[in-house]
Amino acid sequence: MSYPVAAPLPAADRPDATRALRTALLEAEFTADGLLDLLGAPAYAALARSETVPALRATRGDRPLETLVRLFLLQQPVARDRLAAVLDVTACLESGWLREAGGDELAATVDVRPYGGPDGEDWFIVSDLGCAVGGAGGIGGRGGQADTDVVLGVGGASTTLAAITVRTPVGSALDIGTGSGIQALHATRHATRVTATDLNSRALHITALTLALSGAPAADLREGSLYEPVGEADDARYDLIVSNPPFVISPGARLTYRDGGMSGDDLCRSVVQGAGERLNEGGHAQFLANWQHVEGEEWTERLRSWVPRGCDAWIVQREVQDITQYAELWLRDAGDHRTDPAEYAARYDAWLDEFEARKVKAVGFGWISLRRTTHDEPSIVVEEWPHPVEQPLGDAVRAHFERVDWLRTHDDAALLQSSFVLAGEVVQEQVGLPGAEDPEHVVLRQGRGMRRATKVDTVAAGFAGVCDGSLSAGTILDAIAQLVGEESVLLRDQVPAQIRTLVEQGFLEPATPTDPSADPVG
């Protein structure tokens, strides 16, 4: 069954009808937990793969929750009398949440997906029909100009950005390219003022519905491209900027929800560079992005050039695809693989022509986090970490920048006078041949956060193992020097570099500095 993707949207100025609908949804337990209980884990997981048959089978009964899942999540027409037992049908029709579907049946005009907030909030993400379950579902292959302005629901990129965002209380937050409003919704929990922008007016309307149906405060919604709607006035500064922009590097700008429309990765670069002058001191800006790997150029240097002046940066590349994999991924996303083979081949050729012209050999994907600073020499860390991490990571991002501040205000002498504690759930692994007297190398591995692993020598491993905050680094190194028969001065000269790395990566956490008089050599 097909539905008009660009169907008229529910009214955004009917708070009475929206509140009544929210009440009805909650009373029927149309929530993230209720959905999981009803469908079971396999059917729930199948929805994320765009497979609805298991969910349809699980909702063949007549309970209110089954009715609502079929109506709003699976977009099945439902008999009017069945809906009347659950919703105020008249109010939903008048306000546009429902439409006549022929005969005695009614249908939803938008997708509504239950979404659990970080503190157990019962939220609802509104999106265009067919776009809450499994992403776009081949929107680009359905035909019709209206399809290009489709507004997607919750996807993996959306939830990733929400999970890595720093969630400290702030006065102002800005969501660039808000889409269905998930980032703005999260920001309402900890920001006094939330502004959301989007080039697509339909997205702003849907964001207003998402916030209202979730019982969240309204946001300042502004239409326009990137930062244009907020201008450059002194008051156009924010404590938090987030964006899951249309980062796909594609020939043209066919689909508003994903294609940036600028040359190569220029849109992502523009989003990142534009954040610097719009951040308040100490403010964070966090983005998802794609970037080109160009022949003859280090990708790390390309990203370093994106970082705006006056900002610390932590950039993590999570995945790299060669240009054929990348083109195939987004051709499937648009449904082009289901079109005429000749048309598909022509589109594929256009992608490869675009990459060839720019000498692009691969495309990277990852996270970019900025923090506005007054330091003369900002810290820029660009790394590759494709391994599993523990979400949410917002606290880990905040802690990273706090450690950066600590390290640049402590030279080696101050470091040796400081004490440290080993971070929680760090384990040591010794790697070497069976039966060997000494390991070839020692690996420290985190069980939380980024779940990093780093090689260290036996001195650094021993140092980390006894860090409980009670002794200064210098005192510990003196003791290790005696144990291994080394000169204390030599260890004090060589080991601080390893300690800095362990602090930067979060294996060690600075404790209260010791009294310098207790460590005269430092």
C-alpha positions in Angstrom: 0.0 0.0 0.0 1.3 3.4 -0.9 0.6 6.8 0.8 1.1 10.4 -0.4 4.4 11.3 1.3 3.6 15.0 1.0 0.2 14.7 2.6 -1.2 17.8 4.5 0.2 18.0 8.0 -1.7 18.2 11.3 -2.3 21.7 12.5 0.5 23.1 14.7 -1.9 25.7 16.3 -4.3 23.2 17.9 -2.7 22.6 21.3 -6.0 21.3 22.7 -6.2 18.5 20.2 -2.5 17.7 20.5 -2.7 17.5 24.3 -5.8 15.2 24.0 -4.0 13.0 21.6 -0.9 12.7 23.8 -3.1 11.8 26.7 -4.8 9.1 24.7 -1.5 7.7 23.5 -0.1 7.4 27.0 -3.3 5.9 28.4 -3.0 3.2 25.8 0.7 2.7 26.7 1.7 3.7 23.2 5.3 4.3 24.5 8.7 2.8 23.7 8.4 0.3 26.6 4.8 -0.5 25.7 5.8 -1.1 22.1 8.6 -3.5 23.0 6.3 -5.4 25.4 3.6 -5.7 22.7 5.8 -6.7 19.7 8.6 -8.6 21.4 12.2 -8.0 20.7 12.4 -9.7 17.2 9.5 -7.8 15.7 10.6 -4.6 17.3 14.1 -5.0 15.8 12.6 -5.9 12.4 11.0 -2.5 12.2 14.4 -0.9 12.1 15.1 -3.0 9.1 12.0 -1.8 7.3 10.3 -5.1 7.9 6.7 -4.7 9.1 5.2 -8.2 8.7 6.2 -9.4 12.3 4.7 -6.2 13.8 1.5 -6.6 11.7 1.2 -10.2 13.0 1.6 -9.0 16.5 -1.2 -6.4 16.2 -4.0 -8.5 14.9 -6.0 -8.0 18.1 -8.3 -5.2 19.1 -6.6 -3.8 22.2 -6.1 0.0 22.1 -2.3 -0.3 21.8 -2.6 -2.6 18.8 -5.0 -0.2 17.2 -2.6 2.8 17.6 0.4 0.8 16.4 -1.4 -0.1 13.2 -2.6 3.4 12.7 0.4 5.6 13.5 3.4 3.3 13.2 2.4 0.9 10.5 0.0 3.3 8.6 -2.8 0.8 8.2 -6.4 2.2 7.8 -8.5 1.4 10.9 -12.3 1.3 11.3 -13.8 4.5 12.7 -15.7 2.8 15.5 -12.5 0.9 16.6 -10.6 4.2 16.7 -13.5 6.0 18.5 -12.8 3.7 21.5 -9.3 5.1 21.8 -9.2 8.6 20.4 -11.4 11.7 20.0 -11.9 11.0 16.3 -13.7 14.3 15.6 -10.9 16.4 17.1 -8.2 14.3 15.3 -10.0 14.8 12.0 -10.5 18.5 12.5 -6.9 19.1 13.6 -5.5 16.9 10.8 -4.0 14.0 12.6 -6.4 11.7 10.8 -8.0 11.6 7.4 -10.8 9.7 5.7 -9.5 6.6 4.0 -12.7 5.5 2.2 -15.6 3.5 3.5 -15.7 3.6 7.2 -12.0 3.7 7.7 -9.6 6.4 8.9 -5.8 6.7 8.4 -3.0 8.7 9.9 -1.6 11.7 8.1 1.9 11.4 9.7 4.1 8.8 11.3 4.2 8.9 15.1 6.9 6.9 16.7 7.2 6.4 20.5 10.6 7.5 21.7 12.0 7.1 25.2 13.9 10.1 26.6 17.1 9.7 28.6 15.3 10.0 32.0 12.4 7.9 31.0 10.3 10.6 29.3 7.6 9.4 27.0 8.2 11.3 23.8 6.9 11.0 20.3 8.7 11.7 17.0 6.5 12.9 14.2 7.7 12.3 10.6 6.3 11.9 7.1 4.3 8.8 6.2 6.5 5.8 5.8 9.5 7.4 7.3 9.4 6.5 11.0 10.2 2.8 10.4 13.5 1.9 8.7 14.4 5.3 7.3 13.5 6.7 3.9 12.5 3.3 2.5 13.3 4.3 -1.0 11.7 7.7 -1.0 13.8 8.9 -3.9 12.4 6.2 -6.2 8.7 7.0 -5.6 8.6 9.9 -8.1 7.1 13.3 -7.6 8.8 16.5 -6.7 7.2 16.6 -3.2 9.1 13.5 -2.3 12.4 15.4 -2.2 11.2 17.4 0.9 10.3 14.4 2.9 11.0 14.6 6.6 12.5 11.4 8.2 11.9 10.1 11.6 14.5 8.6 14.1 17.5 6.9 12.5 20.8 5.7 13.7 22.5 9.0 12.9 19.9 10.9 14.9 20.3 8.8 18.0 24.1 8.8 17.7 24.2 12.6 17.8 21.8 12.8 20.7 23.9 10.3 22.6 27.3 12.1 22.1 25.9 15.6 22.9 27.1 17.2 26.1 24.1 17.6 28.4 25.1 20.2 30.9 22.5 23.0 31.7 22.8 25.9 29.3 21.1 29.1 28.5 20.8 28.7 24.8 20.9 25.8 22.2 20.8 25.8 18.4 19.8 22.9 16.2 20.9 23.3 12.6 18.8 21.3 10.1 16.4 20.1 12.7 14.4 17.7 10.5 11.8 15.9 12.7 13.1 17.8 15.8 14.8 15.0 17.8 17.9 17.1 18.7 15.7 20.1 19.6 13.6 17.9 21.7 16.6 16.6 23.7 17.9 20.2 24.1 14.6 21.4 25.7 15.6 19.3 28.8 18.7 21.3 29.6 18.5 24.6 27.6 16.5 27.6 28.6 16.1 28.7 25.0 16.1 26.4 22.0 16.4 27.6 18.4 15.9 25.2 15.5 16.5 26.0 11.8 15.8 24.1 8.6 15.8 24.9 4.9 12.6 22.7 4.6 9.5 24.5 6.0 7.8 21.1 6.2 10.5 20.0 8.7 9.9 23.1 10.9 6.2 22.3 11.0 6.9 18.7 11.9 9.4 19.8 14.6 6.6 21.9 16.2 4.4 18.8 16.2 7.1 16.6 17.7 7.7 19.0 20.6 4.0 19.6 21.3 3.1 15.9 21.1 6.0 15.1 23.5 4.8 17.7 26.0 8.1 19.7 25.6 8.4 23.5 25.5 8.1 25.1 22.1 11.3 26.1 20.2 12.1 29.2 18.2 11.7 27.8 14.7 13.4 29.6 11.8 13.4 28.8 8.1 16.6 29.1 6.1 19.9 27.4 5.2 22.4 26.6 7.9 23.2 29.7 10.0 21.4 32.2 7.8 18.2 32.3 9.9 20.1 33.3 13.1 22.3 36.0 11.6 25.5 37.3 13.0 24.4 39.7 15.8 26.0 39.6 19.2 22.9 37.9 20.6 23.1 35.2 18.0 25.5 33.2 20.2 24.8 29.9 21.8 26.1 27.6 24.5 25.3 24.5 22.5 25.1 24.0 18.7 24.2 20.6 17.3 23.6 19.4 13.7 22.9 16.2 11.9 23.2 18.0 8.5 22.4 16.6 5.0 26.0 15.3 4.8 25.8 12.9 1.9 28.4 13.8 -0.8 26.4 13.3 -4.0 26.0 14.7 -7.5 23.3 17.3 -7.1 20.8 17.9 -4.3 17.9 15.5 -5.2 16.8 14.7 -1.7 16.6 17.6 0.8 16.8 15.3 3.9 20.3 13.9 3.0 22.0 15.7 0.0 23.8 18.9 1.0 23.8 20.5 -2.5 27.2 22.0 -2.1 30.4 20.8 -3.8 31.9 17.7 -2.2 32.0 17.9 1.6 31.7 21.8 1.6 28.4 21.7 3.4 29.8 19.8 6.4 32.9 22.1 6.4 30.6 25.2 6.3 28.6 23.9 9.3 31.7 23.2 11.3 33.5 26.5 10.5 30.4 28.6 11.0 30.0 27.4 14.6 33.1 29.2 15.9 31.8 32.7 15.8 28.4 31.7 17.1 29.5 29.9 20.3 29.7 31.5 23.7 32.9 31.0 25.7 33.0 27.4 26.9 30.2 26.4 24.6 30.1 23.1 22.7 29.2 22.4 19.1 28.7 18.8 18.0 28.1 17.4 14.5 27.9 14.3 12.4 29.6 14.6 9.1 31.1 13.0 6.0 34.4 14.0 4.6 36.4 13.2 1.5 39.6 11.2 1.4 41.4 12.8 -1.5 44.5 11.5 -3.3 47.7 13.1 -2.1 46.1 14.6 1.0 46.0 13.4 4.6 42.4 13.2 5.7 43.4 14.3 9.2 44.9 17.5 7.8 41.7 18.2 5.8 39.7 18.0 9.0 42.1 20.1 11.0 41.6 22.8 8.4 37.9 22.8 9.2 38.3 23.7 12.8 37.4 27.4 13.4 39.8 29.7 15.2 39.4 29.8 19.0 38.0 26.3 19.3 39.3 23.1 20.7 38.3 20.1 18.6 37.9 16.3 19.1 37.2 14.6 15.8 36.6 10.8 15.6 36.4 8.9 12.3 34.1 6.0 12.9 33.9 4.5 9.4 35.5 4.7 5.9 33.9 3.5 2.7 35.5 3.3 -0.8 33.6 5.3 -3.4 31.8 2.3 -4.8 30.5 1.2 -1.4 29.4 4.8 -0.7 27.6 5.3 -3.9 25.8 2.0 -3.6 24.7 2.7 0.0 23.0 6.0 -0.9 21.6 4.7 -4.2 19.8 2.0 -2.2 18.7 4.5 0.4 16.9 6.4 -2.4 15.4 3.2 -3.8 17.3 3.7 -7.1 18.2 0.0 -7.1 14.5 -0.8 -7.7 14.3 1.5 -10.8 15.1 0.7 -14.5 18.5 -0.9 -14.7 19.7 1.6 -17.2 18.6 4.5 -15.0 20.3 3.0 -12.0 23.5 2.5 -14.0 23.4 6.2 -15.2 23.0 7.4 -11.6 25.8 5.2 -10.4 28.0 6.5 -13.2 27.2 10.1 -12.2 28.4 9.4 -8.6 31.6 7.9 -9.7 32.2 10.7 -12.2 31.7 13.2 -9.4 34.3 11.5 -7.2 36.8 11.0 -10.1 36.6 14.7 -10.9 37.6 15.5 -7.3 40.2 12.7 -7.0 38.2 11.3 -4.1 39.2 7.7 -3.2 37.0 7.1 -0.1 34.6 8.9 2.2 34.9 9.0 6.0 32.1 9.3 8.6 32.3 10.4 12.2 31.8 12.9 15.0 33.1 16.4 15.3 33.0 18.1 18.7 34.1 21.7 19.3 34.5 23.7 22.5 35.1 27.5 22.4 38.2 28.5 24.3 40.4 31.5 25.0 43.6 29.6 25.0 46.2 30.8 22.5 47.0 27.2 21.3 43.7 25.3 20.9 43.8 21.5 21.2 42.9 19.6 18.0 42.6 15.8 18.3 41.8 13.9 15.1 41.7 10.1 15.4 40.2 7.0 14.0 38.2 4.7 16.3 35.9 2.3 14.5 35.4 0.0 17.5 32.3 -0.3 19.7 31.8 2.4 22.3 29.4 2.7 25.2 26.6 5.2 24.6 25.7 7.8 25.7 29.0 9.5 25.4 28.1 13.1 26.2 29.8 13.0 29.6 32.9 11.5 27.9 33.0 14.4 25.5 32.7 16.9 28.3 35.4 15.1 30.3 37.8 15.1 27.2 37.8 18.8 27.0 38.2 19.2 30.8 41.3 16.9 30.6 42.6 19.1 27.7 42.3 22.1 30.0 44.1 20.4 32.8 47.0 19.1 30.7 47.8 22.5 29.1 47.8 24.2 32.4 50.2 21.6 33.9 53.8 21.4 32.7 55.8 18.3 33.5 56.9 19.7 36.9 53.3 20.3 37.9 52.3 16.9 36.5 54.9 15.2 38.8 53.5 17.0 41.8 49.9 15.9 41.0 48.2 12.7 41.9 46.0 10.6 39.8 43.3 7.9 40.0 42.8 5.0 37.6 39.5 5.3 35.8 36.8 2.8 36.5 36.8 -0.6 34.7 40.3 -0.3 33.2 41.9 -3.7 32.9 45.4 -4.8 31.9 46.3 -7.4 29.2 49.7 -8.8 28.7 50.5 -10.0 25.2 53.3 -12.3 24.4 54.3 -15.9 23.5 53.2 -18.6 25.9 55.8 -19.3 28.5 57.8 -16.2 27.9 59.3 -14.6 31.0 58.2 -11.1 30.0 55.3 -9.9 27.8 56.0 -8.4 24.4 53.8 -5.5 25.3 51.1 -4.5 27.9 47.7 -3.2 26.8 45.4 -1.1 29.0 41.8 -1.4 28.0 38.7 0.6 29.1 35.4 -1.1 29.9 33.4 2.1 29.7 33.0 5.2 27.4 35.2 5.0 24.3 36.5 1.6 25.4 39.9 2.5 24.2 42.9 0.2 24.2 46.5 1.5 24.4 49.9 0.0 24.5 52.2 1.0 27.4 55.5 -0.2 28.7 55.8 -2.0 32.1 56.7 1.2 33.9 53.6 3.0 32.7 51.5 0.0 33.5 52.9 -0.2 37.0 52.4 3.5 37.5 48.7 3.3 36.4 48.1 0.3 38.6 49.0 2.1 41.8 47.3 5.4 41.1 44.6 5.8 43.8 45.0 9.6 44.4 47.1 9.2 47.6 50.6 9.7 46.1 52.0 12.2 43.7 53.2 11.0 40.3 56.8 11.9 41.2 56.7 9.8 44.4 55.3 6.8 42.5 58.0 7.1 39.9 60.7 7.3 42.6 59.4 4.0 44.1 59.3 2.3 40.7 62.8 3.5 39.9 64.0 1.7 43.1 62.1 -1.5 42.2 63.5 -1.7 38.6 66.9 -0.4 39.4 66.6 2.8 37.2 67.7 6.3 37.9 64.8 8.3 39.4 65.7 11.3 37.4 65.6 9.3 34.2 62.0 8.1 34.8 60.9 11.6 35.8 62.2 12.7 32.5 60.8 9.9 30.3 57.5 8.8 31.8 55.5 12.1 31.9 54.8 11.8 28.2 53.1 8.5 28.7 51.2 9.9 31.7 49.9 12.7 29.5 48.7 10.2 26.9 46.9 8.2 29.6 45.2 11.3 31.0 44.3 12.6 27.5 42.6 9.3 26.6 40.8 9.0 30.0 42.7 6.1 31.5 43.9 8.3 34.4 42.0 11.1 36.0 43.7 14.0 37.9 43.1 14.1 41.6 43.7 16.9 44.1 47.3 18.1 43.7 49.7 17.1 46.5 51.6 19.6 48.5 54.7 20.6 46.4 56.8 20.5 49.5 56.2 16.8 49.8 57.8 16.2 46.4 61.0 18.3 46.3 62.5 16.7 43.3 59.5 17.6 41.1 
